[in-house]
């Protein structure tokens, strides 16, 4: 019995070491799982944010081209209203699923900035549907749209903890 008692502290040390090792491995696995899960959600949110911006930008591009047809904007490739209307409707329909996904996965700040941006884009769509030939109000809408887009991207970067990005404010060559 004395041999067993002499080895009991070593046996207790082995059991405590094994238990500690097991707990450390389990804790490490939990931390790694949470980190990987957070990274997957960030990737999904980035994809949702980018998809929303892409679908909204389609509408913006169509309004630019249509405004050019009315002499409000200088971009090349003017688009007559007869051709623009079905494309604008298609772009608006394509926007709906990305909005729903944004509402589901987006942060409150990003969703609010997205709403502000889309309101300006809808104003731009209304402007070209009314076939207005007023360059000054159109330029004001363009500035609001650019500010809305910049605010949206800033909110996305903050939500995803990304560094500040390019402002996209560059002079365009005159044609």
C-alpha positions in Angstrom: 0.0 0.0 0.0 2.9 2.4 0.7 4.0 2.1 -2.9 0.6 3.2 -4.1 0.6 6.1 -1.7 4.0 7.1 -2.9 2.8 7.2 -6.5 -0.5 8.8 -5.7 0.8 12.4 -6.1 2.2 11.5 -9.5 -1.0 9.9 -10.6 -3.0 12.9 -9.4 -0.6 15.2 -11.4 -1.2 13.1 -14.5 -5.0 13.3 -14.1 -4.9 17.0 -13.5 -2.5 17.5 -16.5 -4.8 15.4 -18.8 -7.8 17.3 -17.6 -6.1 20.7 -18.1 -4.9 19.6 -21.6 -8.4 18.5 -22.5 -9.9 21.8 -21.3 -7.3 23.8 -23.2 -8.0 22.0 -26.5 -11.7 22.4 -26.1 -11.4 26.1 -25.3 -9.1 26.6 -28.3 -11.5 24.8 -30.6 -14.4 27.0 -29.3 -12.3 30.2 -29.9 -11.3 29.0 -33.4 -14.9 28.1 -34.2 -16.2 31.5 -33.2 -13.5 33.3 -35.1 -14.2 31.2 -38.3 -17.9 31.8 -37.9 -17.4 35.5 -37.5 -15.2 35.6 -40.6 -17.9 33.7 -42.6 -20.6 36.2 -41.5 -18.3 39.1 -42.4 -17.7 37.6 -45.9 -21.5 37.1 -46.3 -22.2 40.7 -45.2 -19.5 42.0 -47.6 -21.1 40.1 -50.4 -24.6 41.4 -49.5 -23.3 45.0 -49.3 -21.5 44.7 -52.6 -24.5 43.1 -54.3 -26.8 45.9 -53.1 -24.4 48.6 -54.3 -24.1 46.9 -57.7 -27.8 46.6 -58.2 -28.3 50.3 -57.2 -25.4 51.4 -59.5 -27.3 49.8 -62.4 -30.1 52.2 -61.8 -27.7 55.1 -61.4 -26.0 54.2 -64.7 -29.3 54.0 -66.6 -30.5 57.4 -65.2 -27.1 58.9 -66.2 -27.6 57.7 -69.8 -31.3 58.8 -69.9 -30.4 62.2 -68.5 -27.8 62.5 -71.2 -30.5 61.9 -73.8 -32.3 65.0 -72.4 -29.1 67.1 -72.4 -28.8 67.1 -68.6 -25.6 65.1 -68.4 -22.6 64.7 -70.7 -21.9 60.9 -70.5 -21.6 59.1 -73.9 -24.2 56.6 -75.0 -27.4 58.5 -74.3 -30.4 56.3 -73.8 -33.9 57.3 -75.2 -36.8 57.0 -72.7 -38.5 54.2 -74.8 -35.4 52.0 -74.3 -34.7 53.2 -70.7 -38.1 52.5 -69.2 -38.0 48.7 -69.4 -34.4 48.7 -68.3 -35.2 50.9 -65.3 -38.1 48.7 -64.3 -35.9 45.6 -64.6 -33.2 47.3 -62.5 -35.8 48.2 -59.8 -37.1 44.6 -59.7 -33.5 43.3 -59.5 -33.0 45.6 -56.5 -35.7 44.0 -54.4 -33.9 40.7 -53.5 -30.7 42.6 -52.6 -32.7 44.9 -50.4 -34.3 42.0 -48.5 -31.0 40.3 -48.0 -29.5 43.6 -46.8 -32.3 44.0 -44.3 -31.7 40.5 -43.0 -27.9 40.7 -42.7 -26.9 44.3 -42.7 -26.2 46.4 -39.6 -28.6 49.1 -38.6 -26.2 51.9 -39.7 -25.6 50.3 -43.1 -29.3 49.7 -43.7 -30.1 53.4 -42.9 -27.4 54.7 -45.3 -28.6 52.3 -47.9 -32.1 53.7 -47.5 -30.9 57.2 -47.9 -29.0 56.3 -51.0 -31.9 54.5 -52.7 -34.2 57.4 -52.0 -31.9 59.7 -54.0 -31.7 57.1 -56.8 -35.5 56.9 -56.9 -35.6 60.7 -57.2 -33.2 60.4 -60.1 -35.4 57.8 -61.8 -38.5 60.1 -61.3 -36.5 63.0 -62.8 -35.7 61.1 -66.0 -39.2 59.6 -66.3 -40.6 63.1 -66.2 -38.3 63.8 -69.1 -37.1 67.0 -67.5 -34.5 69.1 -69.3 -33.0 70.9 -66.3 -29.2 70.5 -65.9 -28.9 72.4 -62.6 -31.4 70.3 -60.7 -29.9 67.2 -62.3 -26.5 68.2 -61.0 -27.9 68.6 -57.5 -29.3 65.1 -57.7 -26.0 63.8 -58.8 -24.2 65.4 -55.8 -26.8 63.9 -53.5 -26.4 60.5 -55.1 -22.6 60.7 -54.7 -22.9 61.8 -51.1 -25.3 58.9 -50.5 -23.0 56.4 -52.0 -20.1 57.7 -50.1 -22.0 57.5 -46.8 -23.1 54.0 -47.6 -19.6 52.8 -48.3 -18.3 54.6 -45.2 -20.9 52.7 -43.1 -20.0 49.4 -44.7 -16.3 50.0 -44.0 -17.1 50.8 -40.4 -19.3 47.8 -40.0 -16.7 45.4 -41.4 -13.8 47.2 -39.7 -12.2 48.0 -43.1 -9.7 50.8 -43.6 -11.0 54.0 -45.3 -11.3 53.6 -49.0 -11.1 55.7 -52.1 -13.6 58.5 -52.3 -14.2 57.9 -56.0 -14.1 61.6 -56.6 -11.9 61.9 -59.6 -12.3 64.2 -62.5 -13.7 62.6 -65.6 -12.2 63.4 -69.0 -14.2 65.7 -71.1 -15.4 64.2 -74.4 
